[in-house]
Amino acid sequence: MSANGDRERLGARAARALIVVAGLVAAWQAVVLAFAPPPYILPGPARVAATWWHRHALILENAGTTLTEIVLGLLLGTALGVASALVLARFGAARRWLLPLLVMSQAVPVFALAPLLVLWLGYGLASKVAMAVLIIYFPVTATFHDGLRRVDTGWLDLARTMGGSRRAILLRIRLPAALPALASGVKVAAAVAPIGAVVGEWVGSSAGLGYLMLHANGRMQIDLLFAALLTLAAIAVALYFAVDRLARAALPWQAETGPGD
Amino acid sequence: MPPAPPSPDPAAAPPPTVRVAGARLVYEHAVLFDDLSFDVAAGRITCLLGPSGVGKTSLLKLIAGLTPAGEEGRVSCDDGRPADGRVAYMAQNDLLLPWLDVLGNVTLGATLRGEARDGARARRLLAKVGLAGHERARPATLSGGMRQRVALARTLMEDRPIVLMDEPFGALDAITRARLQELAVTALKGRTVLLVTHDPLEAIRIGDRIAVMAGRPATVDQAPAPPGAPPRDLASPATAALYAELMARLMAAQDQGTAA
C-alpha cells in the first residue's frame, strides 16, 4: 500500500513540476511575443533551446567542470561540517570557544572572500571547491550540531543506566538520532553549493558554467547565457532531489513518521 | 547443597534492599520533598503510588543515578555495594531506537558498553515475552503493546538485580496492560523492583508491597500489602476493600495538595 502510494505521490509530484515548468516557459514566450525585445536582451525559449542544441558539447563540457566543483565541495564541506559538529557535541570546551567563532564567521560575506581564494588557490578547481565548502560548511555544521543536542532525554537516561560511556552514547544514540537533521542540512547545502562554485568561476576561471555565462554575456550571446543558466538550474534541482532520495534510502525509519503534507 | 562456584557476575548475587535517605527535591522554588526516606524491599515488587506531580519519577531517577537538577539524596544497598551499575530502567515511553531492529534494541546495553552481543539469549527473552519471529522488525511496524514487550525484553536482557519501572504500562489498553502485568510479574520474580504507577488497581494486581507517596513536602508511607501472590484477581472482596482504602488515601492527598 505504501509503495503504491509513494509511486502515486511521485507521479503526481512529477506532473505538477512539469505543469509549473511548462507554465513558466509559456509566460516567458508570452513576454517575448508581447514586447518583442531584441534577442540580445531577452531571447525566447525556442531560441534558447536551439542554442542549447547547437552548442551542447560546449555547454556540457563546462557543466562537467562546474558539477565536479559542486560535488567535491559538497563532499568536503559535509565531511568538515559533520566532524566539527561531533567535536562541538563531544567537548564542552570546543563548544564554548568555537561556537561563537563559528557564528561570527557568518558575518563575513563569503562572496567577498572569492577574490582572495582565487589569489591564494589559483584559477583552477581548488578555489571553486573552497568557495563551495565555505558556503555549505555552516548550514551543515549548525543543523547537525542542533540534531546532536536535541535528543530525547529518555534515550540518554536509558543509555546512562546501561553504563554507556559519553563516547558510546554520542556514536550510538546521538549520532543516529541526528541523521535526519543532518539530511536537512545537506539538502540546503546541495541547493547553495552551486552558488559558491559559480561565484568562484566569475571571479577567475577558464572553465565552468559561470565562466561560460560571463563570457557569453560579454559577447552579447544572451541565448548562450540563458542556456548555461538553465543547465546550472537543472544541475541544482537534480542534486537536491538526488540528496533527498539518498537520505530517504539511508534513513528508512524516518519515512515511517510520514511526510509533512 | 553443593558449593556454588565463585561467580564473577555481580547480578548472580541475591538482590539487595535499596535504601533512600535524606532525599530532597526543589523544583522551581517549591520543595517537593525534603529529608525523605524510603526502602525498596529486596527481591520484591514494590509499587509506588501517588498523585501526578508529587515527585515519584524524580525519586525513581535518584535511585537510577540520573539525578535531575535540584535533587539530592543518598542511595545505598543493604549489601554495602552501590546501586550504580546494578539498575535496569524502564519508562512509560518504550524508548526503542527507531533505527535499530528489535534484536538491536534488546541488545543495546551490550552495544553501548562495547561488549559482545548475546544474540541467542536475546532471542530466548524475546520468545519469553511472546515476540519470537519479530527479531528483525523495526519498532515503527509494531503495536504499542509489542513495543513495550520489546522494552521489557531489553530490561530483562540487562539482567540487573534492581529494576526501576516508571509507569511502564500506562500507555497501553486494558487488555494489553493486564497481559503485560502478568508477564512482568513472572519475568521479574526475585528481583528488587520499584514500579511507579498512578493506578491503584495496577499496584494491587502486581505489587508485593504498596507504598503511597503524598503531601508537600511528600513522604512515603507503606500501605497494607494485598493478600495472596501476584498477579492477583481483582474481583475478590479483599482487593476491593484495599482499592477503596488506597483511593481514599490518594484523594485525601490530592485535596490536601490543592488546598495547600
Interface residues (C-beta under 8 A of the other chain):
Chain A: D152 G154 W155 D157 L158 A159 R160 T161 M162 G163 G164 S165 A168 I169 R172 I173 P176 A177 L179 L251 P252 W253 E256 T257
Chain B: K61 A64 G65 L66 G85 V87 A88 Y89 A91 N93 L95 L97 P98 W99 L108 G109 T111 L112 R113 G114 R138 P139 A140 T141 E158
